Amino acid sequence: MNYRHAFHAGNFADILKHAAILMTLSALQARQPRLTVIDTHAGSGVYDLRGPAARKSNEAQAGVLRLMAGPAPAALEPLKRQVAALNEGGETVLYPGSPRLVTDALRPADRYVGFELQPDEHRRLRENLAGRRNLDMRLGDGFAEASARIPTDAGALLLIDPPFEKADDYGRIVETVAAALARSPAATALVWLPLKDLETFDAFLRDLEDAVEAPVLVAETRLRPLDDPMKMNGCAVVLLNPPAGLEAPLADVAAWVSGAGEGGAGRVWRID
């Protein structure tokens, strides 16, 4: 695959995704004495916004750099704190991916299992998380292996954020979530998706409803109308078995993120 998240690190979609991950993780930790987080597409864990990939796309301007430069909803404060800590309070030149954000928030009893298919990204992931405990960083296909790692005797959070370069990514998400929740029905799954056209997103949600019996919370943010399927016009986070109390903070984040576009909007809604 040619996908490298370094081109998109810290963009508007990362803000929604990572804020949702942190608030979901915190809510689950409040009710679970032990939690296993399984990440199907881990990436390298830390991204340099000064690197050629990030500078070429310049997507961080509408995301993390906007976040760190001015006021934002209270729900974004945990992400702001972690970004500031990674940069030691100075200029924002590094951005934490999901593995770094999650492992910074783990308790001694918690565990992180991250899958990465690309050898060079996996090597950087191991380097960026070196010295941390309760981590299992695996080189392999997270879609194929994640469900078998879901614990049945402890809380679980499954993170799915594929590159969407292959036509079957949407189908494999549905298969992975269905297999994981069949093994552990109380597990929470958090899926990130791009919003290009409405039919693709609606078709995914219909397939998910057909395959899984679980409450669903959807948070979406649009920078522009969904009328050009060649562009990422927005993004969505889909939560299955969401912990209580996330609707309002997610709505605040989705609305703030949509402000990076013209005529954008954010909303949160449930499928029960």
C-alpha positions in Angstrom: 0.0 0.0 0.0 1.1 3.6 -0.7 -0.8 5.1 2.3 1.3 6.9 4.9 -0.5 8.7 7.6 2.3 11.2 7.8 0.7 13.0 4.9 -2.5 13.5 7.0 -1.2 13.7 10.5 -2.9 16.3 12.7 -5.6 17.1 10.1 -9.2 17.9 10.9 -10.2 14.3 10.8 -7.5 13.4 13.4 -8.9 15.9 15.8 -12.4 14.3 15.7 -11.0 10.8 15.8 -8.5 11.3 18.6 -10.8 13.4 20.8 -13.4 10.6 20.4 -10.8 7.9 21.3 -9.6 9.8 24.4 -13.1 10.5 25.8 -14.2 6.9 25.1 -11.1 5.5 26.8 -11.7 7.7 29.8 -15.3 6.7 30.1 -14.5 3.0 29.8 -11.7 3.3 32.4 -14.2 4.9 34.8 -16.3 1.7 34.8 -13.7 -1.1 34.0 -10.9 -2.0 36.4 -9.0 -3.5 33.5 -9.2 -2.5 29.8 -7.5 -3.9 26.7 -7.3 -1.6 23.7 -6.8 -3.2 20.3 -5.8 -1.1 17.4 -6.1 -2.6 13.9 -4.1 0.0 12.0 -1.6 1.5 14.5 0.7 3.5 12.2 4.0 4.8 13.7 2.7 6.5 16.8 4.3 9.9 16.4 4.4 12.2 13.3 6.8 15.1 12.5 4.8 18.0 11.2 8.1 19.4 9.8 8.7 16.4 7.6 8.3 16.4 3.8 5.0 14.4 3.9 3.3 16.7 6.4 4.6 19.9 4.7 3.5 18.7 1.3 -0.1 18.2 2.4 -0.2 21.1 5.0 -3.3 19.5 6.4 -2.3 20.1 10.0 -3.1 23.8 9.5 -6.8 23.1 9.7 -6.4 20.6 12.5 -3.9 20.5 15.3 -2.3 23.9 14.5 -5.7 25.5 14.6 -6.5 23.6 17.8 -3.3 24.7 19.6 -3.5 28.4 18.4 -6.9 29.4 20.0 -9.9 28.5 22.1 -11.6 25.2 21.7 -14.4 23.2 23.5 -13.6 21.6 26.8 -13.9 18.2 25.2 -10.7 18.9 23.3 -8.6 19.8 26.3 -7.3 16.2 26.9 -6.0 16.1 23.3 -4.5 19.6 23.6 -2.7 18.5 26.8 -1.2 15.5 25.2 0.0 17.4 22.2 1.5 20.1 24.4 3.3 17.5 26.5 4.7 15.7 23.5 6.1 19.0 22.3 7.3 19.9 25.9 5.2 23.1 25.8 6.9 24.6 22.9 6.1 24.9 19.2 3.8 22.2 17.9 6.1 20.2 15.6 5.1 16.6 16.7 1.7 15.0 16.6 0.8 11.9 18.5 -1.1 9.1 16.7 -3.5 6.8 18.4 -0.9 4.4 19.9 0.9 7.3 21.7 -2.4 8.9 22.9 -3.7 5.6 24.2 -0.5 4.4 25.9 -0.1 7.8 27.6 -3.5 7.2 29.2 -3.2 3.5 30.2 -3.3 2.5 33.8 -1.0 -0.2 35.2 -3.7 -2.9 34.7 -4.6 -1.8 31.1 -3.1 -3.2 27.9 -2.5 -2.0 24.4 -2.3 -4.4 21.3 -1.4 -2.6 18.1 -1.3 -4.1 14.6 0.6 -2.6 11.7 1.0 -4.2 8.3 3.8 -2.1 6.9 7.3 -3.1 8.2 8.8 0.3 8.2 5.8 1.8 10.1 5.9 -1.1 12.6 9.6 -0.5 13.2 9.0 3.2 13.9 6.1 2.3 16.1 8.3 0.1 18.2 10.9 2.9 18.4 8.4 5.6 19.4 6.8 3.4 22.1 10.0 1.9 23.4 10.2 1.5 27.2 6.5 1.4 27.8 4.9 -1.5 29.6 1.8 -3.6 28.8 2.2 -3.2 25.1 2.0 -5.8 22.3 3.0 -4.3 18.9 2.5 -6.8 16.2 3.5 -6.8 12.5 0.4 -8.2 10.8 -3.1 -7.7 9.4 -5.2 -6.2 12.2 -8.4 -7.0 10.3 -7.5 -10.7 10.3 -6.2 -10.9 13.9 -8.0 -8.3 16.1 -11.1 -10.2 16.9 -9.2 -13.2 18.4 -7.4 -10.8 20.8 -10.6 -9.4 22.3 -10.7 -10.4 25.9 -13.8 -12.1 27.3 -12.9 -11.5 31.0 -12.2 -7.7 30.9 -13.2 -4.5 29.2 -12.2 -4.0 25.6 -12.0 -1.1 23.2 -11.5 -2.0 19.5 -10.1 0.8 17.3 -10.5 0.6 13.5 -9.0 3.2 11.3 -7.9 1.7 7.9 -6.5 3.7 5.0 -9.5 3.0 2.8 -7.3 2.4 -0.2 -9.0 -0.9 -1.0 -12.6 -1.5 -2.1 -13.1 -4.2 0.6 -12.1 -2.0 3.6 -15.7 -1.2 4.4 -16.7 -4.9 4.3 -13.7 -5.9 6.4 -14.6 -3.4 9.0 -18.1 -4.9 9.3 -16.7 -8.4 9.4 -14.1 -7.5 12.1 -16.6 -5.7 14.3 -19.1 -8.5 14.0 -16.5 -11.2 14.9 -15.2 -9.1 17.9 -18.7 -8.5 19.3 -19.7 -12.1 18.8 -16.7 -13.0 21.0 -17.2 -10.3 23.5 -20.7 -8.7 23.2 -20.0 -6.0 25.7 -16.9 -4.7 24.0 -16.8 -1.2 22.6 -15.7 -0.6 19.0 -14.7 2.8 17.6 -14.5 3.1 13.8 -13.2 6.1 11.9 -14.4 6.7 8.3 -14.0 9.4 5.6 -17.1 11.1 4.3 -16.9 11.5 0.5 -20.4 10.7 -0.7 -23.5 10.0 1.3 -24.4 6.7 -0.3 -21.1 5.0 0.6 -21.5 6.0 4.2 -25.2 5.0 4.4 -24.4 1.7 2.8 -21.8 1.0 5.4 -24.2 1.8 8.2 -26.8 -0.5 6.7 -24.4 -3.3 6.5 -23.2 -2.7 10.0 -26.8 -2.8 11.3 -27.5 -6.0 9.5 -24.4 -7.7 10.9 -24.3 -6.5 14.5 -26.9 -6.1 17.2 -25.5 -3.3 19.4 -26.4 0.4 20.0 -24.5 2.7 17.7 -23.5 6.4 18.2 -22.4 8.3 15.1 -20.5 11.6 15.2 -19.9 13.3 11.9 -18.4 16.5 10.8 -18.5 17.9 7.3 -16.3 20.7 6.0 -18.3 21.0 2.8 -21.3 19.3 1.1 -20.9 15.7 0.1 -21.1 16.4 -3.6 -17.6 15.5 -4.8 -16.7 11.8 -4.1 -13.1 12.5 -5.1 -12.6 14.6 -2.0 -12.7 13.9 1.7 -15.5 16.3 2.5 -15.7 15.3 6.1 -15.3 12.3 8.4 -17.3 10.3 11.0 -16.7 8.3 14.1 -19.0 5.3 14.6 -19.2 3.9 18.1 -20.7 0.5 18.9 -21.7 -0.1 22.6 -20.7 3.5 23.4 -20.3 4.4 27.0 -22.9 6.8 28.3 -22.4 10.6 28.3 -20.5 11.0 25.0 -23.2 12.7 22.9 -22.8 16.3 24.1 -18.9 16.4 24.1 -18.8 14.7 20.7 -21.3 17.2 19.3 -19.1 20.0 20.6 -16.0 18.6 18.9 -17.8 17.8 15.7 -19.1 21.4 15.5 -15.7 22.9 16.2 -14.0 20.7 13.7 -16.5 21.7 11.0 -15.5 25.3 11.5 -12.4 24.6 9.5 -14.5 24.6 6.3 -17.0 26.9 4.7 -20.6 25.9 5.2 -19.6 22.9 7.2 -21.6 21.2 10.0 -21.3 18.6 12.7 -23.9 16.4 14.3 -24.2 13.4 16.6 -27.0 10.8 16.3 -27.9 7.3 17.6 -29.0 4.0 16.0 -30.6 1.8 18.6 
